[in-house]
């Protein structure tokens, strides 16, 4: 790794650790989604040496709304908030010794998640370098995106199993990318077993990690098909080396869940759906709002909560910030669309790009499936695919700043601007701020297209610096004052 690249990576990780520490320190107690329920799981393991059991009454919608509205006052205990007790145990087993060592203090447990987030940054960089070894800008951009995405920082600074799940998914993604490289070694023996162990640990950490099962199976088959090594017996042997350790790790938990929650409920999810009886249901909202209004509300909330909707979804940033982020996202999408055909034509890049796309599609499908039953329009549920999203954002933004692509993207923004102006004239509902931002972004891209390469690189880096400043703005201007 070149020395200057190591310096930039170190600065990104250091800046993340400082910002995430500030979030862990200044975010009021229990004001990270589901934090009390995750904390109670750790307490059960640490104080009683056993896994908790999800029971009726562990989710009380009325009590939860009351304690949130009163900002978790000392006279209302968090003890009844136990609806995460069905979760796989690995994160809580790791956190329990820290709980015992610190007497159950909240900040050290939050900092444990922060440290896992730091490890995720290193894995994100490694995945990007393995997939695109000649594009250090993509590795640094993707790592910076994961480091400074405001909602992600807020989640990494709370007590939950998300951070560990994302670390294991990223570690698996790294091994799978290397497995698919056409000039790489075949991943046999111990390396395949290591892949299986990581997969098993993911299954023991969070339900979102189960997307790794089909992803791993597809990658193994794809590699076998491309190199045409041996017969079907060889494919079966490779699959067995991965899935036997993984299933062996998951089996005890599945048997326990079936004994507790019913034969077909190996994840405890069906029982969880029974326990959370008063949680808002999509069918109810659909009957009340109608499909178009529900879709509009769901998409808007998903977008805002992916970038930053804090606390228990109650703290919003200024609407102009979301509009600016929407314009930035549109630029990245345009750049990605323009760059994608070239990436797919590159035989070295195509397998990794397909792997990233599959992970995103699987995660998005789970998100949509969950929202068919419960109203959970939370963009953070897409974070299992955050590494591919970050790579897509970095590739799109970098591509959009290249001379020809910058001019084409500027034209796309002008088309969007024209449509918005027409909509505003016809309905009076167009956003004047969005119109101004689209015009400004189109002009900026046209200007950037004539700059020297080093100045375009500077513009690329400044976008991620702006995200880091947005983290601090979100914490001290929105989160702390409102909570």
Beta strands, then each sheet from edge to edge (+ up, - down):
strand 1: 309-310
strand 2: 315-316
sheet 1: 1+ 2-
end
